[in-house]
Amino acid sequence: MCGTMDYLPPEMITGNSHGKEVDYWAIGVFCFELLTGNPPFESKSKNDTYEKIKTLSYRFPTQFRISQKAKDLVAACLVIDPSKPACFF
C-alpha cells in the first residue's frame, strides 16, 4: 500500500480492488483539508484513522463558516461505495 494514510480510500484499506475513483476520494480529502486545515479522518493512531475512513466518520468543524456547496462537494467525493461515483464526474 502506498500513499498518505489520511488520503487512503476505504477500498485500499480493506485490500479490495480500486480504480480511478480513488482520485475522487483524494480530491474530497484535499478539499476538506483546504477548508478546515486538517484531513477529515485524522486520528491519534493508524487504526483509528482507518476505522474513521471505513465508516466515513468525519465532521466539519463548527468554528468555520463553510458553504453548503463546499460541504456537498466533499460529500460527493467521499463515497464509501466506489461504484456510486458523484454525479458531476
ABEGO torsion letter per residue (X at the ends): XBEBAAABBAAAAAGBBBBAAAAAAAAAAAAAAAAAGBBAABBABAAAAAAAAAAGBBBBBAABBBBAAAAAAAAAABBABAABBBAAX
